[in-house]
Amino acid sequence: MSDSILIEGLKELNLPFNKENIDKFNKYKDVLKDWNQKINITSIENDEEIYVKHFLDSIVLLDKNNIYEEKKIIDVGTGGGFPGIPLKILNNNYKLTLLDSLRKRIDFLQIVANELNLEDIIFIHGRAEDFGQNIDYREQYDICVSRAVASLNILCEYCLPFVKVGGYFAAYKSESISEEITNSKNAITKLGGRINNIKEVKIPNTNIIRKIIIIEKVEKTKEIYPRKAGKPSKDPLV
């Protein structure tokens, strides 16, 4: 299928790109579809939907202010590499860490990085609760991103411990988020965060509104967080 829907989407988002970027997105799509026959990476297999619901959706965090910034970024619960790898394709200055609890997904992501000639990527097979307590990763990142499916208070316990003071966590969420935000405010404060902004973007070629909750890290996370593996989801912070 033609990649015109991807190109038009990038233009609609006012993001600069070149032929190399498009070639990498197309290669990524091909590797994703191939590997999806072997392991379950995504339920989205149609080319057009991959371009829109994975690639364009992932890069809505980017704008003219951060498209070329040099930052250390971690994608928690990255799955098929979203949003981390699309962000890296457009901003190669990012030093990217991809974390996922499934070994096969990490194997897949290493293949993707090799096929796309992407450098400055660290691959972690493990749980956020464990690596969030590891001094090599804890509060070492300017930005944490996650498109993982979990409520905001749970995601914050997974993600904010990775962010250094002055950095931020960008949580990719759906349009109806107000109640979830209200129910997460105390947890965010406990973890050293503060909601700085809610970025609202229409995903090109859809009627989908993506909201990205920008949570600034204003103070160090207390040592007790994140709690042991499984605890954040079974007993969420309130």
Buried (B, 14 or more C-beta within 10 A) or exposed (E): EEBEBBBBBBEEBEBEBEEEBBEBBBBBBEBBBEBBEEEEBBEBEEBBBBBBBBBBBBBBBBEEEBBEEEBBBBBBBBBBBBBBBBBBBBBBEBBBBBBBBBEBBBBBBEEBBEEBEBEEBEBBBBBBBBBBBEEEBBBBBBBBBBBBEBBBBBBBBBBBBBBBEEBBBBBBBEEEBEEBBEBBBEBBBBBBBBBBEBBEBBBBBBEBEBBBBBBBBBEEBEEEBBBEBEBBEEEBBE
